[in-house]
Amino acid sequence: MAWEITDINIGDEVTLTVTVLKMLDGGRASVSIPSYGFSYSIPAAKKTQPGDELQLRGEVTHVDEEDQKITVKAGGLITVDADTITGWTPVPRKKTAFRDEAD
């Protein structure tokens, strides 16, 4: 990991690498997400097979620096260990100066 959890902010986009467990009806795949102990399914291409690794992208909604966990909105809310994040794109933020005078 090339970043620290303190670098990640709400609104940033992160990528998780997931492994396909099995294909479901309707073009969906049941996937395993590292450090996430629940079943999860995502839309998948027709040629996707069990064992394939896919990229799941989502927006950070919560950062828990104490427990080293990140909550990501990728369809539903997924809370994972920060070290399972495989990609991170910070959202551009404006830097505004504080003003000492009243309007």
N, CA, C and O atoms as a GROMACS GRO file, in nm:
protein
  412
    1MET      N    1   0.085  -0.117   0.000
    1MET     CA    2   0.000   0.000   0.000
    1MET      C    3   0.089   0.123   0.000
    1MET      O    4   0.179   0.136   0.083
    2ALA      N    5   0.064   0.212  -0.094
    2ALA     CA    6   0.147   0.331  -0.110
    2ALA      C    7   0.091   0.453  -0.037
    2ALA      O    8   0.141   0.564  -0.055
    3TRP      N    9  -0.009   0.434   0.044
    3TRP     CA   10  -0.070   0.546   0.114
    3TRP      C   11  -0.103   0.504   0.256
    3TRP      O   12  -0.101   0.386   0.290
    4GLU      N   13  -0.132   0.602   0.337
    4GLU     CA   14  -0.170   0.578   0.476
    4GLU      C   15  -0.320   0.604   0.490
    4GLU      O   16  -0.378   0.677   0.410
    5ILE      N   17  -0.381   0.544   0.590
    5ILE     CA   18  -0.525   0.564   0.612
    5ILE      C   19  -0.556   0.711   0.641
    5ILE      O   20  -0.666   0.757   0.612
    6THR      N   21  -0.460   0.783   0.697
    6THR     CA   22  -0.483   0.925   0.726
    6THR      C   23  -0.491   1.008   0.599
    6THR      O   24  -0.542   1.120   0.602
    7ASP      N   25  -0.442   0.954   0.485
    7ASP     CA   26  -0.451   1.024   0.356
    7ASP      C   27  -0.590   1.014   0.296
    7ASP      O   28  -0.630   1.101   0.219
    8ILE      N   29  -0.665   0.910   0.330
    8ILE     CA   30  -0.795   0.882   0.269
    8ILE      C   31  -0.903   0.965   0.339
    8ILE      O   32  -0.910   0.970   0.462
    9ASN      N   33  -0.988   1.028   0.258
    9ASN     CA   34  -1.096   1.113   0.310
    9ASN      C   35  -1.230   1.068   0.255
    9ASN      O   36  -1.236   0.995   0.156
   10ILE      N   37  -1.336   1.110   0.320
   10ILE     CA   38  -1.471   1.083   0.271
   10ILE      C   39  -1.487   1.146   0.133
   10ILE      O   40  -1.448   1.260   0.111
   11GLY      N   41  -1.544   1.069   0.041
   11GLY     CA   42  -1.564   1.117  -0.095
   11GLY      C   43  -1.459   1.067  -0.192
   11GLY      O   44  -1.481   1.071  -0.314
   12ASP      N   45  -1.346   1.019  -0.142
   12ASP     CA   46  -1.242   0.964  -0.229
   12ASP      C   47  -1.292   0.836  -0.293
   12ASP      O   48  -1.379   0.768  -0.238
   13GLU      N   49  -1.237   0.802  -0.410
   13GLU     CA   50  -1.272   0.677  -0.477
   13GLU      C   51  -1.164   0.573  -0.449
   13GLU      O   52  -1.045   0.600  -0.466
   14VAL      N   53  -1.206   0.454  -0.406
   14VAL     CA   54  -1.112   0.346  -0.380
   14VAL      C   55  -1.149   0.224  -0.464
   14VAL      O   56  -1.263   0.210  -0.508
   15THR      N   57  -1.052   0.137  -0.484
   15THR     CA   58  -1.072   0.015  -0.560
   15THR      C   59  -1.040  -0.104  -0.471
   15THR      O   60  -0.940  -0.105  -0.400
   16LEU      N   61  -1.128  -0.204  -0.475
   16LEU     CA   62  -1.106  -0.330  -0.405
   16LEU      C   63  -1.096  -0.441  -0.509
   16LEU      O   64  -1.173  -0.442  -0.605
   17THR      N   65  -1.003  -0.533  -0.491
   17THR     CA   66  -0.993  -0.648  -0.580
   17THR      C   67  -1.073  -0.761  -0.516
   17THR      O   68  -1.047  -0.801  -0.403
   18VAL      N   69  -1.173  -0.812  -0.591
   18VAL     CA   70  -1.261  -0.917  -0.542
   18VAL      C   71  -1.241  -1.042  -0.627
   18VAL      O   72  -1.199  -1.033  -0.742
   19THR      N   73  -1.271  -1.158  -0.570
   19THR     CA   74  -1.258  -1.285  -0.641
   19THR      C   75  -1.396  -1.344  -0.664
   19THR      O   76  -1.478  -1.351  -0.573
   20VAL      N   77  -1.421  -1.386  -0.787
   20VAL     CA   78  -1.551  -1.445  -0.823
   20VAL      C   79  -1.560  -1.585  -0.764
   20VAL      O   80  -1.474  -1.668  -0.788
   21LEU      N   81  -1.667  -1.610  -0.686
   21LEU     CA   82  -1.691  -1.742  -0.629
   21LEU      C   83  -1.775  -1.828  -0.723
   21LEU      O   84  -1.741  -1.943  -0.750
   22LYS      N   85  -1.885  -1.769  -0.773
   22LYS     CA   86  -1.969  -1.841  -0.869
   22LYS      C   87  -2.054  -1.741  -0.945
   22LYS      O   88  -2.078  -1.630  -0.900
   23MET      N   89  -2.098  -1.785  -1.062
   23MET     CA   90  -2.185  -1.701  -1.144
   23MET      C   91  -2.330  -1.726  -1.103
   23MET      O   92  -2.370  -1.839  -1.075
   24LEU      N   93  -2.407  -1.619  -1.099
   24LEU     CA   94  -2.547  -1.625  -1.062
   24LEU      C   95  -2.632  -1.594  -1.184
   24LEU      O   96  -2.581  -1.552  -1.287
   25ASP      N   97  -2.761  -1.615  -1.172
   25ASP     CA   98  -2.853  -1.582  -1.280
   25ASP      C   99  -2.857  -1.430  -1.299
   25ASP      O  100  -2.829  -1.354  -1.206
   26GLY      N  101  -2.891  -1.388  -1.418
   26GLY     CA  102  -2.908  -1.246  -1.445
   26GLY      C  103  -2.778  -1.171  -1.466
   26GLY      O  104  -2.777  -1.049  -1.455
   27GLY      N  105  -2.669  -1.239  -1.497
   27GLY     CA  106  -2.543  -1.172  -1.525
   27GLY      C  107  -2.472  -1.117  -1.403
   27GLY      O  108  -2.394  -1.022  -1.414
   28ARG      N  109  -2.498  -1.174  -1.289
   28ARG     CA  110  -2.432  -1.132  -1.165
   28ARG      C  111  -2.335  -1.239  -1.119
   28ARG      O  112  -2.347  -1.356  -1.155
   29ALA      N  113  -2.239  -1.197  -1.038
   29ALA     CA  114  -2.140  -1.289  -0.984
   29ALA      C  115  -2.136  -1.275  -0.833
   29ALA      O  116  -2.137  -1.163  -0.780
   30SER      N  117  -2.130  -1.388  -0.763
   30SER     CA  118  -2.109  -1.388  -0.619
   30SER      C  119  -1.958  -1.374  -0.599
   30SER      O  120  -1.880  -1.451  -0.655
   31VAL      N  121  -1.917  -1.275  -0.518
   31VAL     CA  122  -1.775  -1.247  -0.502
   31VAL      C  123  -1.732  -1.251  -0.356
   31VAL      O  124  -1.813  -1.233  -0.264
   32SER      N  125  -1.605  -1.275  -0.337
   32SER     CA  126  -1.543  -1.271  -0.205
   32SER      C  127  -1.463  -1.142  -0.195
   32SER      O  128  -1.379  -1.113  -0.279
   33ILE      N  129  -1.491  -1.064  -0.091
   33ILE     CA  130  -1.421  -0.939  -0.068
   33ILE      C  131  -1.331  -0.960   0.054
   33ILE      O  132  -1.380  -0.996   0.161
   34PRO      N  133  -1.199  -0.937   0.040
   34PRO     CA  134  -1.109  -0.957   0.153
   34PRO      C  135  -1.152  -0.876   0.275
   34PRO      O  136  -1.188  -0.758   0.261
   35SER      N  137  -1.150  -0.935   0.391
   35SER     CA  138  -1.184  -0.878   0.522
   35SER      C  139  -1.331  -0.838   0.537
   35SER      O  140  -1.367  -0.772   0.633
   36TYR      N  141  -1.416  -0.879   0.442
   36TYR     CA  142  -1.559  -0.853   0.450
   36TYR      C  143  -1.627  -0.988   0.463
   36TYR      O  144  -1.622  -1.068   0.370
   37GLY      N  145  -1.689  -1.014   0.574
   37GLY     CA  146  -1.739  -1.148   0.606
   37GLY      C  147  -1.879  -1.180   0.558
   37GLY      O  148  -1.942  -1.272   0.611
   38PHE      N  149  -1.930  -1.109   0.459
   38PHE     CA  150  -2.067  -1.132   0.414
   38PHE      C  151  -2.068  -1.162   0.264
   38PHE      O  152  -1.974  -1.128   0.192
   39SER      N  153  -2.176  -1.227   0.218
   39SER     CA  154  -2.187  -1.253   0.076
   39SER      C  155  -2.218  -1.123   0.003
   39SER      O  156  -2.281  -1.033   0.058
   40TYR      N  157  -2.172  -1.114  -0.122
   40TYR     CA  158  -2.190  -0.993  -0.199
   40TYR      C  159  -2.194  -1.031  -0.346
   40TYR      O  160  -2.119  -1.119  -0.389
   41SER      N  161  -2.279  -0.966  -0.423
   41SER     CA  162  -2.284  -0.994  -0.566
   41SER      C  163  -2.274  -0.864  -0.644
   41SER      O  164  -2.319  -0.758  -0.599
   42ILE      N  165  -2.214  -0.874  -0.762
   42ILE     CA  166  -2.195  -0.758  -0.847
   42ILE      C  167  -2.228  -0.797  -0.991
   42ILE      O  168  -2.224  -0.915  -1.026
   43PRO      N  169  -2.261  -0.700  -1.076
   43PRO     CA  170  -2.278  -0.730  -1.219
   43PRO      C  171  -2.145  -0.776  -1.277
   43PRO      O  172  -2.040  -0.722  -1.242
   44ALA      N  173  -2.149  -0.875  -1.367
   44ALA     CA  174  -2.026  -0.927  -1.425
   44ALA      C  175  -2.045  -0.952  -1.574
   44ALA      O  176  -2.157  -0.976  -1.620
   45ALA      N  177  -1.936  -0.948  -1.648
   45ALA     CA  178  -1.940  -0.976  -1.791
   45ALA      C  179  -1.974  -1.123  -1.814
   45ALA      O  180  -1.953  -1.207  -1.727
   46LYS      N  181  -2.026  -1.153  -1.932
   46LYS     CA  182  -2.069  -1.290  -1.963
   46LYS      C  183  -1.954  -1.390  -1.957
   46LYS      O  184  -1.976  -1.506  -1.922
   47LYS      N  185  -1.833  -1.348  -1.990
   47LYS     CA  186  -1.719  -1.440  -1.994
   47LYS      C  187  -1.652  -1.459  -1.858
   47LYS      O  188  -1.552  -1.530  -1.848
   48THR      N  189  -1.705  -1.397  -1.755
   48THR     CA  190  -1.648  -1.409  -1.621
   48THR      C  191  -1.667  -1.551  -1.570
   48THR      O  192  -1.774  -1.610  -1.586
   49GLN      N  193  -1.562  -1.605  -1.508
   49GLN     CA  194  -1.566  -1.741  -1.454
   49GLN      C  195  -1.524  -1.740  -1.308
   49GLN      O  196  -1.456  -1.647  -1.264
   50PRO      N  197  -1.564  -1.843  -1.232
   50PRO     CA  198  -1.519  -1.852  -1.093
   50PRO      C  199  -1.367  -1.853  -1.086
   50PRO      O  200  -1.300  -1.919  -1.166
   51GLY      N  201  -1.313  -1.779  -0.991
   51GLY     CA  202  -1.169  -1.767  -0.975
   51GLY      C  203  -1.113  -1.639  -1.035
   51GLY      O  204  -1.001  -1.600  -1.002
   52ASP      N  205  -1.188  -1.574  -1.123
   52ASP     CA  206  -1.143  -1.448  -1.182
   52ASP      C  207  -1.139  -1.339  -1.076
   52ASP      O  208  -1.219  -1.339  -0.983
   53GLU      N  209  -1.045  -1.245  -1.092
   53GLU     CA  210  -1.040  -1.129  -1.004
   53GLU      C  211  -1.097  -1.009  -1.077
   53GLU      O  212  -1.063  -0.984  -1.192
   54LEU      N  213  -1.183  -0.936  -1.010
   54LEU     CA  214  -1.247  -0.817  -1.066
   54LEU      C  215  -1.217  -0.698  -0.978
   54LEU      O  216  -1.181  -0.713  -0.861
   55GLN      N  217  -1.232  -0.579  -1.034
   55GLN     CA  218  -1.212  -0.455  -0.960
   55GLN      C  219  -1.348  -0.398  -0.921
   55GLN      O  220  -1.436  -0.382  -1.006
   56LEU      N  221  -1.364  -0.368  -0.795
   56LEU     CA  222  -1.485  -0.307  -0.743
   56LEU      C  223  -1.449  -0.167  -0.695
   56LEU      O  224  -1.367  -0.151  -0.605
   57ARG      N  225  -1.512  -0.066  -0.756
   57ARG     CA  226  -1.482   0.073  -0.719
   57ARG      C  227  -1.599   0.133  -0.644
   57ARG      O  228  -1.716   0.102  -0.670
   58GLY      N  229  -1.566   0.219  -0.548
   58GLY     CA  230  -1.670   0.286  -0.472
   58GLY      C  231  -1.618   0.410  -0.403
   58GLY      O  232  -1.499   0.438  -0.402
   59GLU      N  233  -1.712   0.483  -0.345
   59GLU     CA  234  -1.681   0.608  -0.276
   59GLU      C  235  -1.671   0.584  -0.126
   59GLU      O  236  -1.754   0.514  -0.068
   60VAL      N  237  -1.571   0.641  -0.064
   60VAL     CA  238  -1.551   0.629   0.081
   60VAL      C  239  -1.658   0.709   0.153
   60VAL      O  240  -1.679   0.828   0.125
   61THR      N  241  -1.727   0.643   0.247
   61THR     CA  242  -1.830   0.712   0.325
   61THR      C  243  -1.791   0.727   0.472
   61THR      O  244  -1.849   0.809   0.543
   62HIS      N  245  -1.693   0.648   0.518
   62HIS     CA  246  -1.650   0.655   0.658
   62HIS      C  247  -1.507   0.605   0.669
   62HIS      O  248  -1.469   0.508   0.604
   63VAL      N  249  -1.427   0.672   0.751
   63VAL     CA  250  -1.289   0.631   0.776
   63VAL      C  251  -1.273   0.616   0.927
   63VAL      O  252  -1.295   0.711   1.002
   64ASP      N  253  -1.234   0.496   0.971
   64ASP     CA  254  -1.210   0.470   1.113
   64ASP      C  255  -1.060   0.447   1.132
   64ASP      O  256  -1.010   0.336   1.114
   65GLU      N  257  -0.990   0.554   1.167
   65GLU     CA  258  -0.844   0.546   1.180
   65GLU      C  259  -0.802   0.457   1.296
   65GLU      O  260  -0.698   0.391   1.289
   66GLU      N  261  -0.882   0.454   1.403
   66GLU     CA  262  -0.848   0.373   1.520
   66GLU      C  263  -0.848   0.223   1.487
   66GLU      O  264  -0.756   0.152   1.524
   67ASP      N  265  -0.953   0.177   1.418
   67ASP     CA  266  -0.964   0.035   1.383
   67ASP      C  267  -0.904   0.003   1.247
   67ASP      O  268  -0.902  -0.113   1.206
   68GLN      N  269  -0.855   0.105   1.175
   68GLN     CA  270  -0.796   0.087   1.042
   68GLN      C  271  -0.895   0.028   0.943
   68GLN      O  272  -0.862  -0.064   0.869
   69LYS      N  273  -1.019   0.081   0.943
   69LYS     CA  274  -1.124   0.033   0.854
   69LYS      C  275  -1.181   0.147   0.771
   69LYS      O  276  -1.184   0.262   0.814
   70ILE      N  277  -1.226   0.111   0.652
   70ILE     CA  278  -1.286   0.205   0.558
   70ILE      C  279  -1.423   0.151   0.519
   70ILE      O  280  -1.437   0.032   0.492
   71THR      N  281  -1.525   0.238   0.514
   71THR     CA  282  -1.656   0.199   0.463
   71THR      C  283  -1.670   0.259   0.324
   71THR      O  284  -1.649   0.378   0.304
   72VAL      N  285  -1.707   0.172   0.229
   72VAL     CA  286  -1.714   0.209   0.088
   72VAL      C  287  -1.856   0.188   0.039
   72VAL      O  288  -1.919   0.086   0.069
   73LYS      N  289  -1.908   0.285  -0.037
   73LYS     CA  290  -2.039   0.271  -0.100
   73LYS      C  291  -2.017   0.221  -0.242
   73LYS      O  292  -1.976   0.298  -0.330
   74ALA      N  293  -2.043   0.093  -0.264
   74ALA     CA  294  -2.028   0.031  -0.396
   74ALA      C  295  -2.152  -0.055  -0.417
   74ALA      O  296  -2.146  -0.177  -0.408
   75GLY      N  297  -2.263   0.008  -0.445
   75GLY     CA  298  -2.391  -0.062  -0.447
   75GLY      C  299  -2.450  -0.057  -0.308
   75GLY      O  300  -2.548   0.014  -0.284
   76GLY      N  301  -2.392  -0.130  -0.215
   76GLY     CA  302  -2.427  -0.126  -0.074
   76GLY      C  303  -2.308  -0.074   0.003
   76GLY      O  304  -2.206  -0.038  -0.057
   77LEU      N  305  -2.318  -0.068   0.133
   77LEU     CA  306  -2.206  -0.024   0.216
   77LEU      C  307  -2.120  -0.144   0.254
   77LEU      O  308  -2.172  -0.246   0.302
   78ILE      N  309  -1.991  -0.133   0.232
   78ILE     CA  310  -1.896  -0.240   0.259
   78ILE      C  311  -1.788  -0.184   0.351
   78ILE      O  312  -1.724  -0.085   0.316
   79THR      N  313  -1.768  -0.246   0.468
   79THR     CA  314  -1.663  -0.203   0.559
   79THR      C  315  -1.550  -0.305   0.554
   79THR      O  316  -1.570  -0.423   0.583
   80VAL      N  317  -1.430  -0.258   0.515
   80VAL     CA  318  -1.316  -0.346   0.498
   80VAL      C  319  -1.195  -0.289   0.570
   80VAL      O  320  -1.192  -0.171   0.605
   81ASP      N  321  -1.095  -0.374   0.592
   81ASP     CA  322  -0.968  -0.328   0.646
   81ASP      C  323  -0.903  -0.236   0.543
   81ASP      O  324  -0.913  -0.260   0.423
   82ALA      N  325  -0.836  -0.134   0.589
   82ALA     CA  326  -0.774  -0.036   0.498
   82ALA      C  327  -0.667  -0.099   0.410
   82ALA      O  328  -0.645  -0.053   0.298
   83ASP      N  329  -0.601  -0.204   0.457
   83ASP     CA  330  -0.494  -0.264   0.376
   83ASP      C  331  -0.546  -0.350   0.261
   83ASP      O  332  -0.466  -0.400   0.182
   84THR      N  333  -0.679  -0.368   0.248
   84THR     CA  334  -0.734  -0.443   0.136
   84THR      C  335  -0.761  -0.353   0.015
   84THR      O  336  -0.795  -0.402  -0.093
   85ILE      N  337  -0.745  -0.223   0.032
   85ILE     CA  338  -0.766  -0.129  -0.078
   85ILE      C  339  -0.650  -0.143  -0.176
   85ILE      O  340  -0.533  -0.135  -0.137
   86THR      N  341  -0.683  -0.163  -0.306
   86THR     CA  342  -0.579  -0.180  -0.407
   86THR      C  343  -0.559  -0.057  -0.493
   86THR      O  344  -0.461  -0.049  -0.568
   87GLY      N  345  -0.649   0.039  -0.485
   87GLY     CA  346  -0.635   0.164  -0.559
   87GLY      C  347  -0.707   0.276  -0.488
   87GLY      O  348  -0.807   0.254  -0.420
   88TRP      N  349  -0.656   0.397  -0.505
   88TRP     CA  350  -0.713   0.512  -0.435
   88TRP      C  351  -0.699   0.636  -0.522
   88TRP      O  352  -0.590   0.665  -0.572
   89THR      N  353  -0.808   0.708  -0.541
   89THR     CA  354  -0.808   0.833  -0.616
   89THR      C  355  -0.869   0.941  -0.528
   89THR      O  356  -0.989   0.939  -0.502
   90PRO      N  357  -0.787   1.036  -0.482
   90PRO     CA  358  -0.844   1.142  -0.399
   90PRO      C  359  -0.931   1.236  -0.482
   90PRO      O  360  -0.905   1.259  -0.600
   91VAL      N  361  -1.033   1.288  -0.419
   91VAL     CA  362  -1.120   1.386  -0.484
   91VAL      C  363  -1.050   1.522  -0.476
   91VAL      O  364  -1.002   1.560  -0.369
   92PRO      N  365  -1.045   1.596  -0.587
   92PRO     CA  366  -0.984   1.729  -0.581
   92PRO      C  367  -1.061   1.819  -0.483
   92PRO      O  368  -1.184   1.825  -0.486
   93ARG      N  369  -0.989   1.886  -0.400
   93ARG     CA  370  -1.050   1.973  -0.301
   93ARG      C  371  -0.996   2.114  -0.317
   93ARG      O  372  -0.878   2.134  -0.346
   94LYS      N  373  -1.085   2.212  -0.296
   94LYS     CA  374  -1.043   2.351  -0.300
   94LYS      C  375  -0.979   2.386  -0.166
   94LYS      O  376  -1.026   2.344  -0.060
   95LYS      N  377  -0.874   2.461  -0.174
   95LYS     CA  378  -0.812   2.510  -0.051
   95LYS      C  379  -0.850   2.657  -0.038
   95LYS      O  380  -0.813   2.740  -0.122
   96THR      N  381  -0.922   2.687   0.066
   96THR     CA  382  -0.964   2.826   0.088
   96THR      C  383  -0.894   2.880   0.212
   96THR      O  384  -0.878   2.810   0.312
   97ALA      N  385  -0.855   3.003   0.204
   97ALA     CA  386  -0.789   3.067   0.317
   97ALA      C  387  -0.894   3.113   0.418
   97ALA      O  388  -1.003   3.156   0.382
   98PHE      N  389  -0.858   3.102   0.543
   98PHE     CA  390  -0.946   3.154   0.647
   98PHE      C  391  -0.936   3.306   0.649
   98PHE      O  392  -0.830   3.363   0.622
   99ARG      N  393  -1.046   3.370   0.680
   99ARG     CA  394  -1.048   3.515   0.684
   99ARG      C  395  -1.064   3.562   0.826
   99ARG      O  396  -1.142   3.505   0.903
  100ASP      N  397  -0.990   3.666   0.862
  100ASP     CA  398  -0.994   3.720   0.997
  100ASP      C  399  -1.098   3.831   1.010
  100ASP      O  400  -1.131   3.871   1.121
  101GLU      N  401  -1.148   3.880   0.900
  101GLU     CA  402  -1.238   3.994   0.908
  101GLU      C  403  -1.381   3.952   0.875
  101GLU      O  404  -1.402   3.855   0.802
  102ALA      N  405  -1.477   4.023   0.928
  102ALA     CA  406  -1.618   3.997   0.900
  102ALA      C  407  -1.654   4.051   0.764
  102ALA      O  408  -1.588   4.141   0.711
  103ASP      N  409  -1.762   3.996   0.705
  103ASP     CA  410  -1.808   4.044   0.575
  103ASP      C  411  -1.867   4.181   0.580
  103ASP      O  412  -1.910   4.233   0.477
   0.00000   0.00000   0.00000
